[in-house]
Amino acid sequence: MTNPLRANAEPADDPASEWGIGVDVDLQTALALARASTQALLHLSPLSHREITEALAQEIRDLERRGDPLSLAAANAVRKHLPKAA
């Protein structure tokens, strides 16, 4: 994954590289917000623990069913978070 701070180190003459940096920042922001939301839900209710675990497991099944390389890579990444939620 591209480091969004590289924009400070390298001049971005190519608009496509600026777009790529923006996408990287958006993705990292979305992931951070998702992690924070999940942690907040886990602290709010013991029942949320089971629901989050099941939702992650379902997401893994859906991604694996697609079978393309990006979906399989995403399924493996989500699987790594499943024990943390469980």
Rosetta blueprint (number, residue, H / E / L):
1 M L
2 T L
3 N L
4 P L
5 L L
6 R H
7 A H
8 N H
9 A H
10 E L
11 P L
12 A L
13 D L
14 D L
15 P H
16 A H
17 S H
18 E H
19 W H
20 G H
21 I H
22 G H
23 V H
24 D H
25 V H
26 D H
27 L H
28 Q H
29 T H
30 A H
31 L H
32 A H
33 L H
34 A H
35 R H
36 A H
37 S H
38 T H
39 Q H
40 A H
41 L H
42 L H
43 H H
44 L H
45 S L
46 P H
47 L H
48 S H
49 H H
50 R H
51 E H
52 I H
53 T H
54 E H
55 A H
56 L H
57 A H
58 Q H
59 E H
60 I H
61 R H
62 D H
63 L H
64 E H
65 R H
66 R H
67 G L
68 D L
69 P H
70 L H
71 S H
72 L H
73 A H
74 A H
75 A H
76 N H
77 A H
78 V H
79 R H
80 K H
81 H H
82 L H
83 P H
84 K H
85 A H
86 A L
